[in-house]
Amino acid sequence: MPIRRLPPETVNRIAAGEVVERPASAVKELVENALDAGATRLEIQADGGGLTRILIADDGHGMAPDQLALAIERHATSKLEPDDAGDVDLLRIATLGFRGEALPSIGSVARLTLTSRAIGQSDAHAITVEGGDARPVAPAAFPGPHGARVEVRDLFYATPARLKFMKSERAEAMAISEEIKRQAMAHEAVAFTLDLDGRTTLRLPAEAPGDIGRLKRLAALLGRDFEANALLIDQARDGVRLSGYAGLPTYSRGNAAHQYLFVNGRPVRDRLLQGALRGAYADFLARDRHPAAVLFLDIDPLYVDVNVHPAKAEVRFRDPALVRGLIVGALRHALAGAGHRASTTVADSVLAGFTAHEGVGRGVSGVGPLGDDASTPQSTGWSGWTGWQVPSSQTLPGLEERSGRVEPGEYPRTSHNPHPTPSDIDFPLGTARAQVHGTYIVAQTRDGLVVVDQHAAHERLVYERMKTQMAQGSVARQALLSPEVVELDQAEADRVVAKADELAQLGLIVEPFGAGAVLVRETPALLGDTDVQGLIRDIADDLSEHGSALALTERLGEVCGTMACHGSVRAGRVLSAPEMNALLRQMEATPHSGQCNHGRPTYVELKLADLEKLFGRR
């Protein structure tokens, strides 16, 4: 069969399969074009999941009439400029788009109308493309002083086979909404409006550039809970800057849907960045929990390749170790700065679990002393209980006495000093008042109360102490009676051997052993009798996917966590007031003490205002 040159229309339709995979892809390309054109206000409309109609209107600098015909030609762009020798530098791409493929690709599979008025011009013009067939440029109406309007109708009508692979209209509309959210996160100074099937689903005013405006935009998109539980990230290393916000470990999610990563303002999905994010939270979350984070990486375009795929969702870094180290270091620094702080959603969940018992006291004029055989209140409240009754004028036994386990004299009270001294109650976690069920410490703060899970809290303290000891000296190793050979493929073996020095710091001694094999001589003593074969293969997988030996780090962390669990204060142990307060003070001084080793909260704080709401005082 002879080789034939394909017609331009067919070439465009083939290329459109890579650039425009679904309606959300078309929206992404058109929105990025508008942002590159300097737009400060964007209006997006989509009907029928974007398959029936898409409209993108902006107030950018617009295009002159003679530029409209060029705009729909393949690989025609205003974003790359040749130098004096006629060469185009593809290593310093500073715009979101640059390939010149979006408009011709969309025009080859849909009915495209591009209308624009350039800054300083009185007339607007439009050009229409249907299935790759372009019509002449003609004058047209335009509502604004300058900008562009791109209308796409009947997407994929020219490629009916592609329509069969589209999801439901609702699913495609959700994908469009998610794409607009990502773009809005990266450009807080731009106003966005999204209408789906004639209904406004998103309206975001422009915010001031910077951290404050960015957080306001994120709060509008991710909710006020994210705003209340987000940590500011702002670190730089060797010309690379990482900024954004990361959620507290106790504000974790069940999947990675709330992880948004941007490189030079471009939304990306990169395994290196996701692996670094996971590694930074490895000490704080269980494997089935995921952090919430919105991170922005600013790097010289020379050190990142965005020309990996036509969709531009993947990137490659020249120095991936630098990027990973910056992300892990910046996140851990922010988490350490959070100290014992736990997320506000923990208290919200507790408040939601309270139930008011309106029937309390019905039929009961007084309550007498209760013995072990006293009647038990029913699950429906106190209304059905008719226990011991005493005259209402009689003082109930124990009413004037101190409660809980705070021994008399620990916090002296007199008629002149009925409250603890400021040094007692003004600590962040307050001063201990009681221990209930032998498990929970109740402490009073200046403006509320704190309930602490003594076992989870002390487990975290012991775990952090063990980590510090590991960081201060090399990990203890144990030599194998007979060194074990692990067979891998050549690439995996090379990656493991290349990390031999790093693995040695973690207590694992490996060396090359012929082609495609490594020899293990020593393992970390903490692991005891471990599966060496499985450990090395897990490490090889981590090095392939993330560039770091997360498997060994996580195994050491799991062992430390297990040891900390067995070495901590057990639930059911009765503590004295000094012991309870000592635990509170240690929590305040220990980073990450707000959550246990599995990401669960170690304490719940209820403000006085929350308590007043429970009892109808507010």
C-alpha positions as CSV (number, residue, x, y, z in Angstrom):
1,M,0.0,0.0,0.0
2,P,1.6,3.3,-1.0
3,I,2.2,6.1,1.5
4,R,-0.3,9.0,1.2
5,R,-0.3,12.5,2.6
6,L,-3.5,13.0,4.7
7,P,-5.8,15.9,3.9
8,P,-5.5,18.9,6.3
9,E,-9.0,18.3,7.6
10,T,-8.2,14.7,8.6
11,V,-4.9,15.8,10.2
12,N,-6.8,18.3,12.3
13,R,-9.4,15.8,13.4
14,I,-6.7,13.3,14.4
15,A,-4.9,16.0,16.4
16,A,-8.2,17.1,18.0
17,G,-8.4,13.7,19.6
18,E,-5.4,14.5,21.7
19,V,-6.1,18.2,22.4
20,V,-9.9,18.0,22.8
21,E,-10.7,14.7,24.6
22,R,-14.0,16.0,26.1
23,P,-15.9,19.3,26.5
24,A,-13.9,20.1,29.6
25,S,-10.7,19.9,27.5
26,A,-12.1,22.5,25.1
27,V,-13.1,24.8,27.9
28,K,-9.6,24.5,29.4
29,E,-7.9,25.5,26.2
30,L,-10.2,28.4,25.5
31,V,-9.9,29.7,29.1
32,E,-6.1,29.5,29.0
33,N,-6.2,31.5,25.7
34,A,-8.3,34.2,27.4
35,L,-6.0,34.3,30.4
36,D,-2.9,34.6,28.1
37,A,-4.7,37.5,26.4
38,G,-4.8,39.5,29.7
39,A,-8.4,38.9,30.7
40,T,-9.6,40.2,34.1
41,R,-13.1,38.9,33.7
42,L,-14.3,35.6,32.3
43,E,-17.8,34.3,31.5
44,I,-18.2,30.6,30.8
45,Q,-21.5,29.1,29.6
46,A,-22.1,25.4,28.8
47,D,-25.3,23.6,27.7
48,G,-25.8,19.9,27.5
49,G,-22.6,19.1,29.3
50,G,-20.7,21.3,26.8
51,L,-21.7,19.1,23.9
52,T,-24.5,21.3,22.7
53,R,-22.9,24.7,23.3
54,I,-19.9,26.3,25.0
55,L,-19.3,30.1,25.2
56,I,-16.2,31.7,26.6
57,A,-16.3,35.5,26.8
58,D,-13.4,37.6,28.1
59,D,-12.2,41.3,28.3
60,G,-8.7,40.6,27.1
61,H,-6.8,42.7,24.5
62,G,-8.7,41.1,21.6
63,M,-7.6,40.4,18.0
64,A,-7.5,42.6,14.9
65,P,-9.5,41.4,11.8
66,D,-6.4,40.2,10.0
67,Q,-5.5,38.0,12.9
68,L,-8.8,36.1,13.1
69,A,-8.0,34.0,10.0
70,L,-4.5,33.2,11.3
71,A,-6.0,32.2,14.7
72,I,-7.8,29.2,13.3
73,E,-4.8,27.9,11.4
74,R,-2.9,25.0,12.8
75,H,0.3,25.9,14.8
76,A,-0.3,29.7,14.4
77,T,0.2,31.5,17.7
78,S,1.1,34.9,19.2
79,K,2.8,33.4,22.2
80,L,6.1,32.3,20.7
81,E,8.4,34.8,19.0
82,P,11.4,33.9,16.9
83,D,14.8,35.5,17.7
84,D,16.9,37.4,15.2
85,A,18.1,34.1,13.7
86,G,14.5,32.9,13.2
87,D,14.7,30.3,16.0
88,V,12.0,29.8,18.6
89,D,13.0,29.0,22.1
90,L,10.7,26.2,23.4
91,L,12.6,26.0,26.7
92,R,11.4,29.4,28.1
93,I,7.6,29.1,27.8
94,A,6.0,31.7,30.0
95,T,2.4,31.4,28.8
96,L,-0.3,28.8,29.4
97,G,-0.8,28.0,25.7
98,F,1.8,28.0,23.0
99,R,1.2,25.1,20.6
100,G,-1.4,26.9,18.4
101,E,-3.6,23.8,18.2
102,A,-6.8,24.6,20.3
103,L,-8.8,26.7,17.9
104,P,-8.1,24.6,14.7
105,S,-8.7,21.4,16.6
106,I,-12.0,22.5,18.0
107,G,-13.0,24.0,14.6
108,S,-12.4,20.7,12.9
109,V,-14.8,18.7,15.1
110,A,-17.5,21.4,15.9
111,R,-19.1,24.6,14.8
112,L,-16.8,27.4,16.0
113,T,-17.5,31.1,15.9
114,L,-14.8,33.5,17.1
115,T,-15.8,37.2,17.6
116,S,-13.3,39.8,18.8
117,R,-12.6,43.5,19.1
118,A,-9.1,44.6,19.7
119,I,-8.2,47.4,22.1
120,G,-8.4,50.8,20.4
121,Q,-10.6,49.6,17.5
122,S,-14.2,50.6,17.0
123,D,-15.4,47.6,15.0
124,A,-15.6,44.0,15.9
125,H,-15.3,41.0,13.5
126,A,-16.0,37.3,13.5
127,I,-15.0,34.2,11.7
128,T,-16.9,30.9,11.6
129,V,-15.5,27.3,11.2
130,E,-17.7,24.3,10.7
131,G,-16.0,20.9,10.6
132,G,-12.7,22.4,9.4
133,D,-14.4,24.6,6.7
134,A,-13.7,28.3,7.4
135,R,-15.8,31.1,6.2
136,P,-14.6,34.6,5.5
137,V,-14.1,37.2,8.2
138,A,-17.1,39.5,8.5
139,P,-18.2,42.4,10.8
140,A,-20.1,41.4,13.8
141,A,-21.7,42.7,17.0
142,F,-19.7,42.7,20.2
143,P,-21.0,43.8,23.6
144,G,-17.8,45.0,25.3
145,P,-15.1,47.6,24.4
146,H,-12.5,44.9,23.7
147,G,-12.0,41.2,24.2
148,A,-13.1,38.0,22.5
149,R,-16.1,35.6,22.5
150,V,-15.6,32.0,21.4
151,E,-18.8,30.0,20.8
152,V,-18.6,26.2,20.2
153,R,-21.8,24.4,19.1
154,D,-22.3,20.7,18.4
155,L,-19.0,19.5,19.7
156,F,-17.8,16.3,18.0
157,Y,-20.6,16.4,15.4
158,A,-18.0,15.9,12.7
159,T,-16.6,12.8,14.6
160,P,-19.7,10.8,15.6
161,A,-17.6,8.0,16.9
162,R,-16.2,10.2,19.6
163,L,-19.7,11.1,20.9
164,K,-20.3,7.4,21.8
165,F,-17.5,7.6,24.3
166,M,-18.8,10.7,26.1
167,K,-20.2,10.3,29.6
168,S,-23.6,11.7,30.7
169,E,-24.3,15.4,30.3
170,R,-24.2,15.7,34.1
171,A,-20.7,14.1,34.3
172,E,-19.4,16.3,31.5
173,A,-20.8,19.4,33.2
174,M,-19.2,18.4,36.5
175,A,-15.8,18.0,34.7
176,I,-16.2,21.5,33.2
177,S,-17.0,22.9,36.7
178,E,-13.9,21.2,38.1
179,E,-11.8,22.7,35.4
180,I,-13.0,26.2,36.0
181,K,-12.4,25.8,39.7
182,R,-8.8,24.8,39.0
183,Q,-8.2,27.8,36.8
184,A,-9.9,30.1,39.3
185,M,-7.6,28.9,42.0
186,A,-4.5,29.8,40.0
187,H,-5.8,33.3,39.0
188,E,-7.4,34.9,42.0
189,A,-7.2,38.4,40.4
190,V,-9.5,37.3,37.6
191,A,-13.3,37.2,38.0
192,F,-15.1,34.0,36.9
193,T,-18.7,33.3,36.2
194,L,-19.9,29.8,35.2
195,D,-23.4,29.1,33.8
196,L,-24.5,25.5,33.2
197,D,-27.7,25.0,31.3
198,G,-28.8,28.6,32.0
199,R,-28.2,28.3,35.8
200,T,-25.3,30.2,37.4
201,T,-23.3,27.7,39.4
202,L,-20.2,29.7,40.1
203,R,-19.7,33.4,40.6
204,L,-16.3,34.5,41.8
205,P,-15.4,38.2,42.1
206,A,-11.8,39.2,41.5
207,E,-9.6,39.2,44.6
208,A,-6.5,41.1,45.5
209,P,-3.4,39.4,44.3
210,G,-1.4,37.7,47.1
211,D,-1.9,35.3,49.9
212,I,-5.0,37.0,51.4
213,G,-6.8,37.2,48.1
214,R,-5.8,33.6,47.2
215,L,-7.2,32.3,50.5
216,K,-10.5,34.1,50.0
217,R,-10.7,32.5,46.5
218,L,-9.9,29.0,48.0
219,A,-12.5,29.5,50.7
220,A,-15.1,30.3,48.1
221,L,-14.2,27.2,46.1
222,L,-13.3,24.6,48.9
223,G,-15.4,25.9,51.7
224,R,-14.9,27.9,54.9
225,D,-13.6,24.8,56.7
226,F,-10.6,24.7,54.4
227,E,-9.9,28.4,55.2
228,A,-10.1,27.7,58.9
229,N,-7.9,24.6,58.8
230,A,-5.3,25.6,56.2
231,L,-1.6,26.4,56.8
232,L,0.2,29.0,54.8
233,I,3.0,27.6,52.7
234,D,5.7,29.9,51.5
235,Q,9.3,28.5,51.0
236,A,12.0,29.0,48.4
237,R,15.1,27.0,47.5
238,D,17.6,27.5,44.7
239,G,15.3,29.8,42.8
240,V,12.2,27.6,43.1
241,R,9.3,28.9,45.2
242,L,6.5,26.9,46.7
243,S,3.4,28.7,48.0
244,G,-0.2,28.0,48.8
245,Y,-2.1,26.3,51.6
246,A,-2.1,22.8,53.1
247,G,-4.7,21.4,55.4
248,L,-4.1,20.2,58.9
249,P,-3.7,16.4,59.2
250,T,-6.9,16.1,61.1
251,Y,-8.6,17.8,58.2
252,S,-7.8,14.9,55.9
253,R,-10.1,13.4,53.3
254,G,-11.0,9.9,52.1
255,N,-9.5,10.5,48.6
256,A,-7.0,12.7,46.8
257,A,-9.7,14.9,45.1
258,H,-8.8,17.9,47.3
259,Q,-5.2,18.0,46.1
260,Y,-4.6,20.8,43.6
261,L,-1.1,21.3,42.1
262,F,0.1,24.1,39.9
263,V,3.4,24.8,38.1
264,N,3.8,28.4,36.9
265,G,0.1,28.9,37.2
266,R,-0.7,25.8,35.1
267,P,-2.9,23.0,36.7
268,V,-0.9,19.8,36.5
269,R,-1.2,16.2,37.5
270,D,2.3,15.0,38.3
271,R,3.3,11.8,40.1
272,L,6.4,13.5,41.6
273,L,4.4,16.3,43.2
274,Q,1.7,13.9,44.5
275,G,4.4,11.6,45.9
276,A,6.1,14.5,47.6
277,L,2.8,15.6,49.1
278,R,2.1,12.0,50.4
279,G,5.6,11.8,51.8
280,A,5.3,15.0,53.7
281,Y,2.2,13.7,55.5
282,A,3.4,10.1,55.9
283,D,4.0,10.6,59.7
284,F,0.5,12.0,60.3
285,L,-2.0,10.1,58.2
286,A,-3.1,6.5,57.7
287,R,-2.7,5.1,54.2
288,D,-6.4,5.5,53.5
289,R,-6.5,9.2,54.3
290,H,-5.3,12.0,52.1
291,P,-4.3,15.6,52.8
292,A,-6.1,18.6,51.4
293,A,-3.7,21.0,49.7
294,V,-3.5,23.7,47.1
295,L,0.2,24.2,46.1
296,F,1.7,26.6,43.6
297,L,5.3,26.0,42.3
298,D,7.0,28.9,40.6
299,I,10.1,27.9,38.7
300,D,12.2,29.2,35.9
301,P,10.7,27.9,32.7
302,L,14.1,26.7,31.6
303,Y,14.0,24.1,34.4
304,V,10.6,22.6,33.6
305,D,9.3,21.0,30.4
306,V,5.6,21.7,29.8
307,N,5.8,20.4,26.2
308,V,5.3,16.7,27.2
309,H,1.7,16.2,26.0
310,P,-0.7,18.3,23.9
311,A,-3.0,18.6,26.9
312,K,-0.1,20.2,28.8
313,A,-1.3,18.5,32.1
314,E,2.1,16.7,32.6
315,V,5.5,18.4,33.2
316,R,9.1,17.2,33.6
317,F,11.6,18.8,36.0
318,R,15.3,19.1,35.3
319,D,16.0,18.6,39.0
320,P,13.2,16.5,40.4
321,A,15.1,15.9,43.7
322,L,15.2,19.7,44.4
323,V,11.4,20.0,43.8
324,R,10.6,17.0,45.9
325,G,12.8,18.2,48.7
326,L,11.3,21.6,48.7
327,I,7.8,20.3,48.9
328,V,8.5,17.9,51.7
329,G,10.5,20.3,53.7
330,A,8.1,23.2,53.3
331,L,5.1,21.1,54.3
332,R,6.8,19.6,57.3
333,H,8.0,23.0,58.4
334,A,4.4,24.3,58.2
335,L,3.0,21.3,60.0
336,A,5.6,21.6,62.8
337,G,4.7,25.3,63.1
338,A,1.1,24.3,63.7
339,G,2.1,22.7,67.0
340,H,-0.7,20.9,68.7
341,R,-3.4,22.5,66.6
342,A,-6.3,20.3,65.5
343,S,-8.9,21.1,62.8
344,T,-12.1,23.0,63.7
345,T,-14.2,20.3,62.0
346,V,-13.5,18.0,64.9
347,A,-15.4,20.2,67.3
348,D,-18.2,20.7,64.7
349,S,-18.6,16.9,64.5
350,V,-18.8,16.7,68.3
351,L,-21.4,19.4,68.5
352,A,-23.4,17.7,65.8
353,G,-23.5,14.6,68.0
354,F,-25.1,16.3,71.0
355,T,-28.8,15.7,71.5
356,A,-31.0,17.9,73.7
357,H,-33.2,16.0,76.2
358,E,-36.2,18.2,76.6
359,G,-37.8,15.7,79.0
360,V,-35.2,16.1,81.8
361,G,-36.8,16.4,85.2
362,R,-40.4,15.6,84.3
363,G,-42.0,13.9,87.3
364,V,-38.8,14.2,89.4
365,S,-38.9,16.8,92.2
366,G,-35.5,16.0,93.5
367,V,-32.7,13.5,93.3
368,G,-31.3,11.7,96.3
369,P,-28.1,9.9,96.9
370,L,-27.5,7.0,94.4
371,G,-26.1,3.7,95.4
372,D,-24.8,1.0,93.1
373,D,-28.3,-0.5,92.8
374,A,-29.9,2.7,91.8
375,S,-32.2,2.8,88.9
376,T,-30.6,3.5,85.5
377,P,-32.0,6.3,83.3
378,Q,-33.6,5.0,80.1
379,S,-32.2,5.7,76.7
380,T,-35.1,8.1,76.1
381,G,-33.9,10.5,78.8
382,W,-34.7,11.1,82.4
383,S,-38.5,11.5,82.0
384,G,-39.3,8.0,82.8
385,W,-37.1,7.7,85.9
386,T,-38.5,8.0,89.3
387,G,-35.6,7.4,91.6
388,W,-35.0,8.7,95.1
389,Q,-36.8,11.9,95.8
390,V,-36.0,14.6,98.4
391,P,-37.6,17.9,99.2
392,S,-36.5,20.6,96.7
393,S,-35.3,22.8,99.5
394,Q,-32.7,20.3,100.7
395,T,-29.2,20.7,99.4
396,L,-28.1,17.7,97.3
397,P,-25.2,15.8,98.8
398,G,-21.9,16.6,97.0
399,L,-23.3,19.7,95.2
400,E,-20.9,22.0,97.0
401,E,-17.9,19.7,96.6
402,R,-15.1,19.7,94.1
403,S,-15.6,17.5,91.1
404,G,-13.4,15.2,89.1
405,R,-9.9,14.1,90.0
406,V,-8.5,17.5,90.7
407,E,-7.4,17.1,94.3
408,P,-8.1,19.7,97.0
409,G,-5.2,22.1,97.3
410,E,-4.0,21.6,93.8
411,Y,-5.8,24.8,92.7
412,P,-6.6,26.6,95.9
413,R,-9.9,28.5,96.0
414,T,-11.0,31.0,98.5
415,S,-13.8,33.6,98.7
416,H,-11.2,36.1,97.4
417,N,-9.8,33.7,94.7
418,P,-12.6,31.5,93.4
419,H,-10.9,30.8,90.1
420,P,-7.5,29.3,89.2
421,T,-4.6,31.7,88.7
422,P,-4.1,33.0,85.2
423,S,-1.0,30.8,84.8
424,D,-3.2,27.7,85.2
425,I,-6.1,28.5,82.9
426,D,-4.4,30.5,80.2
427,F,-2.4,27.6,78.8
428,P,-3.5,26.7,75.2
429,L,-5.0,23.4,76.5
430,G,-6.1,24.9,79.8
431,T,-5.9,23.2,83.2
432,A,-7.1,19.7,84.1
433,R,-10.5,19.6,85.8
434,A,-11.5,15.9,85.6
435,Q,-10.8,12.5,84.1
436,V,-13.9,10.6,82.9
437,H,-14.1,6.9,82.1
438,G,-10.4,6.5,82.9
439,T,-9.7,7.6,79.3
440,Y,-10.6,11.3,78.7
441,I,-9.1,14.4,80.4
442,V,-11.5,17.3,80.7
443,A,-9.6,20.7,80.9
444,Q,-10.9,24.2,81.2
445,T,-9.5,27.0,79.1
446,R,-10.1,30.7,79.4
447,D,-12.9,30.6,76.8
448,G,-14.1,27.0,76.7
449,L,-13.1,23.4,77.5
450,V,-10.9,20.7,76.0
451,V,-11.4,17.0,76.0
452,V,-8.2,14.9,75.6
453,D,-7.9,11.3,74.6
454,Q,-5.0,10.4,77.0
455,H,-3.8,7.3,75.2
456,A,-3.8,8.9,71.7
457,A,-2.1,12.0,73.0
458,H,0.6,10.2,74.9
459,E,1.1,7.8,72.0
460,R,1.9,10.9,69.8
461,L,4.3,12.3,72.4
462,V,6.2,9.0,72.6
463,Y,6.3,8.7,68.8
464,E,7.7,12.2,68.3
465,R,10.4,11.5,71.0
466,M,11.4,8.3,69.1
467,K,11.6,10.1,65.8
468,T,13.9,12.7,67.4
469,Q,16.1,10.0,68.7
470,M,16.3,8.4,65.3
471,A,17.2,11.8,63.7
472,Q,19.9,12.5,66.2
473,G,21.8,9.3,65.5
474,S,22.0,6.5,62.9
475,V,19.3,3.8,63.0
476,A,20.4,0.7,64.9
477,R,21.1,-2.2,62.4
478,Q,21.1,-5.9,62.7
479,A,23.3,-8.1,60.5
480,L,21.7,-11.0,58.7
481,L,23.1,-14.5,59.5
482,S,23.3,-15.1,55.7
483,P,23.1,-12.1,53.4
484,E,20.0,-12.3,51.2
485,V,20.0,-11.8,47.4
486,V,17.0,-10.1,45.9
487,E,16.4,-10.5,42.1
488,L,15.1,-7.4,40.3
489,D,15.2,-6.2,36.8
490,Q,18.3,-4.2,35.9
491,A,16.6,-0.8,36.1
492,E,15.1,-1.5,39.5
493,A,18.4,-2.8,40.8
494,D,20.3,0.2,39.6
495,R,17.8,2.6,41.3
496,V,18.2,0.7,44.6
497,V,22.0,0.7,44.5
498,A,22.1,4.4,43.6
499,K,20.2,5.1,46.8
500,A,22.5,2.9,48.9
501,D,23.9,5.8,51.0
502,E,20.4,7.0,51.8
503,L,19.2,3.5,52.7
504,A,22.2,3.1,55.0
505,Q,21.1,6.1,57.0
506,L,17.8,4.2,57.5
507,G,19.6,1.1,58.7
508,L,19.5,-0.9,55.4
509,I,22.8,-2.0,53.9
510,V,22.6,-3.1,50.3
511,E,25.2,-3.6,47.5
512,P,25.2,-4.7,43.9
513,F,25.3,-8.4,43.2
514,G,25.7,-9.0,39.5
515,A,23.2,-8.1,36.8
516,G,19.7,-7.3,38.1
517,A,20.3,-8.2,41.7
518,V,21.2,-6.6,45.1
519,L,22.7,-8.1,48.2
520,V,21.2,-7.2,51.6
521,R,23.6,-7.5,54.5
522,E,21.9,-5.6,57.3
523,T,18.4,-4.4,58.1
524,P,17.0,-1.9,60.6
525,A,16.9,-3.5,64.1
526,L,13.5,-1.9,64.6
527,L,12.0,-4.2,61.9
528,G,13.0,-7.4,63.7
529,D,12.5,-10.5,61.5
530,T,11.2,-8.8,58.4
531,D,10.4,-9.9,54.9
532,V,13.6,-8.7,53.1
533,Q,12.5,-9.7,49.6
534,G,9.2,-7.8,50.0
535,L,10.9,-4.8,51.6
536,I,13.4,-4.4,48.7
537,R,10.7,-4.8,46.1
538,D,8.5,-2.2,47.8
539,I,11.5,0.2,47.9
540,A,12.2,-0.4,44.2
541,D,8.6,0.4,43.4
542,D,8.8,3.6,45.5
543,L,12.0,4.7,43.8
544,S,10.4,4.1,40.4
545,E,7.3,6.1,41.2
546,H,8.4,8.7,43.7
547,G,12.2,8.8,43.6
548,S,12.4,8.1,47.4
549,A,12.4,5.0,49.6
550,L,9.0,5.6,51.2
551,A,8.4,1.9,51.9
552,L,11.3,1.7,54.3
553,T,10.6,5.1,55.9
554,E,6.9,4.1,56.4
555,R,7.8,0.7,57.8
556,L,10.2,2.3,60.3
557,G,7.4,4.8,61.1
558,E,4.9,2.0,61.6
559,V,7.3,0.2,63.9
560,C,7.9,3.3,65.9
561,G,4.1,3.9,66.0
562,T,3.5,0.4,67.3
563,M,6.2,0.8,69.9
564,A,4.8,4.2,70.9
565,C,1.3,2.6,71.2
566,H,2.5,-0.1,73.6
567,G,4.7,2.4,75.6
568,S,2.1,5.0,76.1
569,V,-0.5,5.6,78.8
570,R,-3.3,3.1,78.4
571,A,-7.0,3.9,78.3
572,G,-8.5,3.1,81.7
573,R,-5.5,4.2,83.8
574,V,-6.5,6.7,86.5
575,L,-4.3,9.8,86.4
576,S,-3.7,12.4,89.1
577,A,-4.1,16.1,88.5
578,P,-0.3,16.7,88.2
579,E,-0.1,13.8,85.7
580,M,-3.0,15.2,83.6
581,N,-1.5,18.7,83.6
582,A,2.0,17.4,82.8
583,L,0.5,15.6,79.7
584,L,-1.3,18.8,78.6
585,R,1.9,20.8,78.9
586,Q,3.9,18.2,76.9
587,M,1.2,18.3,74.2
588,E,1.6,22.1,74.0
589,A,5.4,21.8,73.6
590,T,5.3,18.9,71.0
591,P,4.7,19.5,67.3
592,H,1.9,17.5,65.7
593,S,0.4,16.5,69.0
594,G,-3.0,17.5,67.8
595,Q,-3.4,14.1,66.0
596,C,-2.3,10.6,66.8
597,N,-0.1,8.5,64.5
598,H,-3.1,7.6,62.4
599,G,-4.3,11.1,61.8
600,R,-7.1,11.0,64.3
601,P,-7.5,14.0,66.7
602,T,-6.0,13.7,70.2
603,Y,-8.3,16.4,71.6
604,V,-11.5,18.3,71.0
605,E,-11.9,21.9,71.9
606,L,-15.3,23.5,72.5
607,K,-15.5,27.2,72.8
608,L,-17.8,28.8,75.4
609,A,-19.9,30.1,72.6
610,D,-20.5,26.5,71.3
611,L,-21.6,25.4,74.8
612,E,-24.0,28.4,75.0
613,K,-25.5,27.4,71.7
614,L,-26.1,23.9,73.0
615,F,-28.1,25.2,75.9
616,G,-30.0,27.9,74.0
617,R,-28.1,30.8,75.5
618,R,-27.3,32.1,72.0
